[in-house]
């Protein structure tokens, strides 16, 4: 990545930590008002928003347009099925962040 792109990621992430453009950086944020949620990232930064229940999650997701990517991490099949039935996105990863774009036979993005 170019220095300009690296600086763009730093600005979006709003962090003092120097983001390494070669490894995935998980950025824990409080809500969808964070700047990283307002643009396509095009870099190895994945925002993480914790929630307490599915109603809270629905409120978080409904504050923005349909996501390009939706990563679900759960061991509960019922929860996974509920999420898949209630939300749409450009791509979904279940307990994985790489599979939906690592397979060149699958569509990627919006």
ABEGO torsion letter per residue (X at the ends): XBAAAAAAAAAAAGBABBBBAABBBBBBBABAABAAAABBAGBBBBBBBBBABAAAAAAAAAABBBBABBBBBBABAAAAAAAAAABBBABBBBGBAAAAAABAABBBEX
